[in-house]
């Protein structure tokens, strides 16, 4: 298509050698699609926790200050020594941000796959999406039905496919029920709906009575409040009731992953008919997939020797799962886009709004029930 601007407003994050983080907007040259690529005009893109990890990294946001460059906003913050060590590999390299989004294909390369997408509304993944336009391979796009609201298409990949990946992993590894933390999140609510529809018992861990009410409102059965005095007893009872032996933890730091393994062990020991000094022979697995708590993961090893704690990322899962599984999961997302996989946003902002200091502090707080959508 013609009449495209010459420049593409893009958000960048830069770690400077002197221990500063700089997040800015820059007018970059408009990209031209290669044969297998498409150019998408971005209509909506969410701010996910995984985006915040790249956006602000290990910076101390209490030191953040605002300025401008060429009339565009800039946020600068100090990075403590530990943050600099963690981000050593990206010092001096300005990185574009944004994992996923939704938009319209406005130009395409000459391959049949690219040409077939011209004019289509698509969901896209592949990074660098906090921008007005994104050029990327056609295979990184998922065609959405005509008339799809960009708000519904913006979060098609990360949360929907991650929640489906949890149930796929559960089945593939021989488990029959799941424990999930930070369960009142958009992703958590999707998982509640998937498990209800697929008949999978699910234990939901939240941190407040308000979040308990959110999940009750969408039909969740087993909900445990980690801030309650009797949390461990209630968690154990829910795991006994469901038989859950696999967990997915968005918190990362602190005691929660270990507490889940311990409760699984208590439930498993209850089923044993003979004593073993090595604990139960029931295999217990917890995957950490988030970092809402950046502190150390603390394990009080009271769960025998038949267990595993490891990390979980969506992209390696999809690569290992293969094309047939990928296509099946994508189809389910499209089919249930406005039901199971509908995301809810509390705020809609522009690219320039996103670098307003007050707005940045608000979305970086990662409050449950507050999800920000960028409309470039």
N, C-alpha and C positions, 0 to 999 in steps of 0.2 A: 504494500500500500504506500501511497505517497503522503506528503504533508506531515512527515514526522519531524520533530524538532532536531536540531543539530546536537543537542546536549542531553544528558541523562542525569538528573539529580540523584545522587547516591550517598548513602550513609556509610561512614568509615570509622573504624576504631584502630587506634595506634598506640602502641607502648613505646615510650621514648627511653633512651638509655639513662637519662638522668632521673628516672623513677616517677614519671608522670604518664597518666593515661589521657589521651585526647580523643573525643568522639566528635565528629564533624560531618558536615554535608559538603559535597563537592560536585561541581558540574563536570561530568566526564563526557568524552565523545560518544555519540550514539553508536552502538555496535551494529554491525551488518551480519546477518545470519549466514553461516556456511551452509553447504549442501544439506546436511542432516539436522540443521538447527532451525529454531523459530524465535521470533522476537515477540515477547508478550508485554502488553501494556498492563502494569500491575494496578488492580482495582482494590485489593484488600490483602493485608498480610498481618498475622497475629504476632504479638509479643509473647513468646513461650519462654519458660525458664531456661531452656537450652540456648535460646538466643541471648538471654541476659548474661550467661556465662562467657560468651564471646564479647558481648557489647561492653560490659564493665569489668569483667574478669576479676582479678584480685585487688582492684582499686579500693581505697577507703573513701566511700561516697560521702562520708561526713565532711570531707575536705573539698567536695565538688564546687566548682565555680563556673559561672557563665561568662561568655564573651562572644564576639562575632568576628568573622573573617569574610571579606568580600560580600558583606551584607547577609551572611548565613550564620546560624547559631553554632557555637562550639561549647562543649562541656569539657573541663579539665579537672582531673582529680589526682591526688598523690597515691602512689603505690608503695605499701610497706615492703620491707625486704623479703618477707615470705612470699608475697605476691609476685615480686620480681623474679624470684627463683622459679615459681610455678609457670611464669609466662616467658621464660628466657628464650624459648624458640620463636617467639613472634616479635622480638624487639626490633623496631625500625621498619616494620612491614605494615602498611595500612591495609586492613582487612575489611572487606564488605560483609554486611551482616544480613540475617534473615533466612530462616530455613525453608519456609513454605509460603504459599500465597495463592491468589486466584486472579485471573485476568483474561484479556482477550488477545488472541494471536493476531498481530497487525502486519507481520511480514514473515516470510518463510523461505528457506533454501529450496533448491530445485529437486530434492529427492521426493519421491511419492509420499513418504511418511510425513515429511514436513509440510508439503503442499496440502495434504489432507486436513491439516489443522488450521489452515488459514481462515480467519473469521470466527473460529470456535471459542467458546468460553472454556477455559481449562484451569484445573488445579495444577500447581507446579511445586517441585521440590528441587533442591540443589544448591542452596545458599545464595547469598548476594541479592536477596529479594527486597531488602529495604531500599527501594529505588523506584523511579517512575517506570522504568522498562528493564526487562531481563532477557538476555539472549542465552539460550541453552538448548541441548539436544532434544529433539522431539520426544524421545522415549522418557524424558523426565516430566512429561506432561500427562495428565489424565483428563480426558474429555468429559465435560459435564453436560447434563441435559440443557437444551435451549431454555432460556429464561431463568436459569439458576441465579439466585441472589449472590453476589460476590461474598457477602458475609457468610453464607452457608458453604461456599467453596473454599474459603480462605484457610480453613483448618482441616483439610481433607486427608492430609498425610500423617503428620507426626502423632497426634493423639489417637485418631481412629486406628491407624495401622499398628501403633504401639499396643493399644488395648486388645486388638485382635491377636497380635503376636504373643501376648500373655497367655491367652487361651490355647493358641496353637502349641506353644512351648509346654504348657501343662499336659496336653494330650500326647505330644511327641515323647515326653519324658516319663509317661506312665503315672501321672498324678491325676486326682479326680476332683480336687477343690483347691481354692486359691485364697491367700491372705494378701490384702492390698493396703498400703499406707497412703496418707494424704488423700483419702478416698473421696473427699467431697469436691475435689478438683474437677475441671471439665473432663479430663481423662478418666478420673474415677467414676464419674456419673455415666460415662459411656460404658465402662466395664460393668457397672451394675446392670445396665440394660442388656448388654450382650449375654451376661451370665444368666439373667432371668429368662431370656429368649431361648438360650441353648441348654437350660437345665443344669447349670454348673453352680454348685454351692460356693458362696463367696463371703469371706469375713472382711468387713470394712473397718479400718482403723482411722479415726478422726481425732481432733484435739479439742473439740468444744461441743456443748449442747446444741448450739445453733447449727453446726455441721451435721449432728445426728438428725436434726429435724429436716435438713435438706435431703438427706438420703432416705429417710422415712417417706418423704413426699414423693419419691420416684419408685418406691416399692422395695427398697433394700430390706433384707431380713435380719442379717447378723451385723450389727453396728456396735463398735466398742470405742469408748472415749478414753484416749490415752492420758487425759488430765484427771480422770476420776481416781479416787483412792483405791478402789477395788479393780483397777484396770487389769492386772495380771490374772486375777481370778476370772473375770469376765472373758478375757481373751482366751484363756485355757478352755473355758466352758464352750465358747464358740468353735474352737478348733476340735474339741471332742465331738461336738454336734455335727460338724461338717466333714471331719476326717481330712482337713487340709494339710498337705505336706509340701506345698510350694508357696513361696511368698515373693512379692515384688514390692520393693521399698524405695519410695521417692525421697526419703529423708537423708539417708546415707550416714551422717554422723550420729554420735550418741549411742544409746543402749538398745534402740528399738529392734534392730535386726537380730541381735542376740536374744532379746526377750521373745521374739516370735519363734526362734529355734527352740528355746527352752520350753515354751508352751506346747509346741509340736511334740517335743520329747515326752512331756508329762502325759499328753494324750496318747502317745504310742505305748508308754509303759503301762497305762491302764488296760491296754489290750493284750499285754503279755501274760502268758500262763506260767512261765518260769523266770527266775531272776538271772540277770547277767550283770557282772561288774562293768561291762563295757557299754551298758545302756541298751536301748532298743536296737533292733536291726532294721528299723524303718528308716529309709533314706529321707532326709529332710533337706530342702533346698531353699535358700533365699537369694534372690537377685537384687542388687542395688542398681537402680536405673536413674536416680536423681541425686541432687546434692543440696536439698533445702537446708540442711545442717552441714556446714563446711568443716566441722570439728572431726576429731578421730572417731572411727567406728570402734565401739567398745564391746568386747565379747567376754562374758563371764561363762566359761565353757562348762555349762551344766546340762549339756544335751547329748551326752554320749560321744561316740566316735563315727557315727554314720550320718554325716551331714556335709553340706558345702555352702560356702558364701562366695558369690562371684558377681561380676558386673554384667549389665545387660544394656546393649545399644540396639536401636532399631535397624540401622543400616547393615551391620554384620548379620543380623537375623535374616533380613530379606535376601541378602546375597547367598546365604546358605540354604534358604528355603527353596529357591529355584523359581523359574518363570511361571510354572503352572500355579503354584501357591500364591505368588505375587498377583497374578491376574485374578485369581479367585477372591483374594482379600480386597483388591481394588474394586471389583464388581460389587461386593457386599457394601462397601462404603458408599458407592454411587447409589445403589438401590435403597439404602437407608439413610441418605444424606440429611433429610429434614426430620428424622425420627431418632433412631439410635445415636447417630453421629452428629447431631446438631450441637454446635457450640454457642454459648451465650456470652455476649460482650457487655461490659459495664461502661466502657468509654470508647469513642472513636476519635482518632486524632490524625493530624497530618504529619508528614515527615519533619517539618519544622517544629510543630508542637512537641514531637517526641524528644527534642533537644531543649525544651524549656525545663529549667532546673526543677521547678515544682512538680511538673508532670513526670519527669524522669525519676524523682524520688518516689512518687506514688506507685508507678508500675514496677519499680525495682523492689518494692516492699513485698511483692508476691503474695498479696492477701487473697485468701480464698473468697471466691465470689466476685473478685475484681479482675477482669481480663481485658486487656487493651488491644484494639484493632487499629492498625495504621491504614489510612486511606490516602495513598500518595496523590 
